[in-house]
Amino acid sequence: MIRTLPLGVFVPGDSVLHRAHPTAKFVALLVFIIAVTLLPTRPWHALAALGLVVTLYAVAAIPPRIAAEQALPVLPLLAFLSAFLWWQNGLASAAATFFGLLATIAAANLLTLTTTVEALLDALDRNLAPLQRFGVPVNTISLAIALTIRLVPLMLATANEVLEARKARGLGLSVTAFGIPLVIRAVLRARMIGEALMARGAVD
C-alpha cells in the first residue's frame, strides 16, 4: 500500500531551497536529469549524484521518513529494471542505472517537496510568456506540466483504491484483479480530462 504519494507532498520551510525561485529550481532539475542521463556513467558517478541530492534534502530539512516514503513507490520498478540490466549488461551497468534513476526521481520529488505546484506553474507562466510572440504554445506547455504533476499522485491514489478493493474481495495477489480495473479507471479518467479540455477550448 502506498501511504505517501510522490509529487503530492509539500513540506513548508525557510531553507535556501524553499526560498529559491521556482523557475531556477525547475531549470536546475532539468540540467541535473540531463547530466545524469548523458554523462559517462559508472556506479560511483551515479552514487555521487545521489549523494548530492541527499545533501540537498538535508539542507532543505526534509524529514527522512517523508523522503523515504516519496521514493518507496518507484523502488520495485527500479529493482526490476536493474535486475534485467544485470542479466543483460552486468552488475556495473545495473548499479549505475539504479542509482542514477533514483537520484533523478529523488531530485524531482525534492522540487515538489520545497515548492508548491501553484508557485511553480505561476513562475513558469511568467517566464515562458515572452515566447508567445514567437509562436510557442506557452499555455499548452504549462497545462501539460500541470497535468503531469497532478496526475502522477492521482494515478497512484487510484492504484491504492484498486488494491484495497482487491483485498476486500479476497482476491489476494491476482494480477488481473489489479491490472484491469486500474487500466479501465485510467482510460476513463483520460477520456474525461480530454472532454473537459475540449469543452474549455484548451486543445484548439
Contacts in CASP RR format, 6 or more apart in sequence:
PFRMAT RR
TARGET T0000
AUTHOR 0000-0000-0000
METHOD contacts of the structure
MODEL  1
MIRTLPLGVFVPGDSVLHRAHPTAKFVALLVFIIAVTLLPTRPWHALAAL
GLVVTLYAVAAIPPRIAAEQALPVLPLLAFLSAFLWWQNGLASAAATFFG
LLATIAAANLLTLTTTVEALLDALDRNLAPLQRFGVPVNTISLAIALTIR
LVPLMLATANEVLEARKARGLGLSVTAFGIPLVIRAVLRARMIGEALMAR
GAVD
1 160 0 8 1.000
1 163 0 8 1.000
1 164 0 8 1.000
2 72 0 8 1.000
2 73 0 8 1.000
2 156 0 8 1.000
2 159 0 8 1.000
2 160 0 8 1.000
3 69 0 8 1.000
4 66 0 8 1.000
4 69 0 8 1.000
4 70 0 8 1.000
4 72 0 8 1.000
5 73 0 8 1.000
5 152 0 8 1.000
5 153 0 8 1.000
5 156 0 8 1.000
5 157 0 8 1.000
6 70 0 8 1.000
6 71 0 8 1.000
6 73 0 8 1.000
6 74 0 8 1.000
6 105 0 8 1.000
6 108 0 8 1.000
6 109 0 8 1.000
6 152 0 8 1.000
6 153 0 8 1.000
6 156 0 8 1.000
7 108 0 8 1.000
7 109 0 8 1.000
7 112 0 8 1.000
7 149 0 8 1.000
7 152 0 8 1.000
7 153 0 8 1.000
8 112 0 8 1.000
8 152 0 8 1.000
8 153 0 8 1.000
9 66 0 8 1.000
9 70 0 8 1.000
9 112 0 8 1.000
9 113 0 8 1.000
10 112 0 8 1.000
10 113 0 8 1.000
10 114 0 8 1.000
10 115 0 8 1.000
10 116 0 8 1.000
10 117 0 8 1.000
11 60 0 8 1.000
11 62 0 8 1.000
11 63 0 8 1.000
11 66 0 8 1.000
11 113 0 8 1.000
11 114 0 8 1.000
12 18 0 8 1.000
13 60 0 8 1.000
13 61 0 8 1.000
13 114 0 8 1.000
15 59 0 8 1.000
15 60 0 8 1.000
15 61 0 8 1.000
15 114 0 8 1.000
16 59 0 8 1.000
16 60 0 8 1.000
17 25 0 8 1.000
17 56 0 8 1.000
17 59 0 8 1.000
17 60 0 8 1.000
17 110 0 8 1.000
17 114 0 8 1.000
18 60 0 8 1.000
18 114 0 8 1.000
18 115 0 8 1.000
20 114 0 8 1.000
21 123 0 8 1.000
22 115 0 8 1.000
22 119 0 8 1.000
22 120 0 8 1.000
22 122 0 8 1.000
22 123 0 8 1.000
22 124 0 8 1.000
23 123 0 8 1.000
23 124 0 8 1.000
23 126 0 8 1.000
23 127 0 8 1.000
25 111 0 8 1.000
25 114 0 8 1.000
25 115 0 8 1.000
25 120 0 8 1.000
26 111 0 8 1.000
26 120 0 8 1.000
26 123 0 8 1.000
26 124 0 8 1.000
29 107 0 8 1.000
29 108 0 8 1.000
29 111 0 8 1.000
32 49 0 8 1.000
32 104 0 8 1.000
32 107 0 8 1.000
33 104 0 8 1.000
33 107 0 8 1.000
33 108 0 8 1.000
35 49 0 8 1.000
36 46 0 8 1.000
36 49 0 8 1.000
36 100 0 8 1.000
36 103 0 8 1.000
36 104 0 8 1.000
37 104 0 8 1.000
39 45 0 8 1.000
41 96 0 8 1.000
41 97 0 8 1.000
41 100 0 8 1.000
42 92 0 8 1.000
42 96 0 8 1.000
43 92 0 8 1.000
43 95 0 8 1.000
43 96 0 8 1.000
43 99 0 8 1.000
45 96 0 8 1.000
46 95 0 8 1.000
46 96 0 8 1.000
46 97 0 8 1.000
46 98 0 8 1.000
46 99 0 8 1.000
46 100 0 8 1.000
46 103 0 8 1.000
47 99 0 8 1.000
49 99 0 8 1.000
49 100 0 8 1.000
49 103 0 8 1.000
49 104 0 8 1.000
50 99 0 8 1.000
50 100 0 8 1.000
50 102 0 8 1.000
50 103 0 8 1.000
50 106 0 8 1.000
51 103 0 8 1.000
52 103 0 8 1.000
53 103 0 8 1.000
53 106 0 8 1.000
53 107 0 8 1.000
53 110 0 8 1.000
54 106 0 8 1.000
56 107 0 8 1.000
56 110 0 8 1.000
57 67 0 8 1.000
57 106 0 8 1.000
57 110 0 8 1.000
60 110 0 8 1.000
60 113 0 8 1.000
60 114 0 8 1.000
62 110 0 8 1.000
62 113 0 8 1.000
62 114 0 8 1.000
66 113 0 8 1.000
67 106 0 8 1.000
67 109 0 8 1.000
67 113 0 8 1.000
70 106 0 8 1.000
70 109 0 8 1.000
70 113 0 8 1.000
71 102 0 8 1.000
71 105 0 8 1.000
71 106 0 8 1.000
71 109 0 8 1.000
73 156 0 8 1.000
74 102 0 8 1.000
74 105 0 8 1.000
75 102 0 8 1.000
78 98 0 8 1.000
78 101 0 8 1.000
78 102 0 8 1.000
79 98 0 8 1.000
81 97 0 8 1.000
81 98 0 8 1.000
81 101 0 8 1.000
82 94 0 8 1.000
82 95 0 8 1.000
82 97 0 8 1.000
82 98 0 8 1.000
83 94 0 8 1.000
85 93 0 8 1.000
85 94 0 8 1.000
85 97 0 8 1.000
86 93 0 8 1.000
86 94 0 8 1.000
111 120 0 8 1.000
112 120 0 8 1.000
112 149 0 8 1.000
117 146 0 8 1.000
117 149 0 8 1.000
117 150 0 8 1.000
120 149 0 8 1.000
121 142 0 8 1.000
121 145 0 8 1.000
121 146 0 8 1.000
124 141 0 8 1.000
124 142 0 8 1.000
124 145 0 8 1.000
125 138 0 8 1.000
125 142 0 8 1.000
128 136 0 8 1.000
128 138 0 8 1.000
128 141 0 8 1.000
128 142 0 8 1.000
129 138 0 8 1.000
131 138 0 8 1.000
132 138 0 8 1.000
139 202 0 8 1.000
140 202 0 8 1.000
143 197 0 8 1.000
143 202 0 8 1.000
147 193 0 8 1.000
151 189 0 8 1.000
154 189 0 8 1.000
155 186 0 8 1.000
158 182 0 8 1.000
158 185 0 8 1.000
158 186 0 8 1.000
158 189 0 8 1.000
159 178 0 8 1.000
159 182 0 8 1.000
162 178 0 8 1.000
162 179 0 8 1.000
162 181 0 8 1.000
162 182 0 8 1.000
162 185 0 8 1.000
163 178 0 8 1.000
165 181 0 8 1.000
166 172 0 8 1.000
166 174 0 8 1.000
166 177 0 8 1.000
166 178 0 8 1.000
166 181 0 8 1.000
169 177 0 8 1.000
171 177 0 8 1.000
194 203 0 8 1.000
197 203 0 8 1.000
END
